[in-house]
Amino acid sequence: MARTTPPRPLPVRRALLKLGEDIRDARKRRRIPLELLAQRALTSHVTMIKVERGDPAVSIGVYANALFALGLVERLGMVADHSHDEAGQALEDERLPRRARRRASSPRKRTEE
């Protein structure tokens, strides 16, 4: 029986396709042959073709190696960076207290001498 994978959401497919196209364009701008990029990314020629097509079956590690070989890997670390997470920041803001309250002071015992 053939193994089937569920279809990917359209935005995911578009993002992977764009990533693959951007990798291909960066390689071409640098005038790096596909075979050389595959060597530098520690993968095969066939897998690098899949990367440039945005194939979702290729591991993120291979995409990261390709970005590293092109000198673009630092951007990968910013993908889910909290400073760019507007939805997360909005949810965090909702959890902030509306006003600050002072703590109730504990009763102090006076010692008489």
C-alpha positions, 0 to 999 in steps of 0.5 A: 500500500502506498504511503500518502501524505496529507496535502499541505496548506496553500500558504505553505506550498507558496512559501516553500516555492518562493524559498526554492526560487530565492535559493535558485536566484541567489545561486545564479546571481553568484554564478555558482553551478548547481553541482557546486552548490550541492557539494557545498551544501553536502547533498546530491545534485538531485536533492538540490534540484528539489530544493530549488523547486521548493519540495516539502519532502526535503529536510529543513537541514538541507535548505539550511545547508544551501542557505549557508553555502550561499552566505544567507543562513543568518536570516534563517535564525530570524524566521520565528524570532519573537521580536517579529511575532506580532500575534504572540506580542499581542497575546502577551500584552493582553495578559498584562495587568490593567493596573499595578497594585501594591502588595498588602503590607504585613502587620508589624509587631512592635517590640517594647523595651 
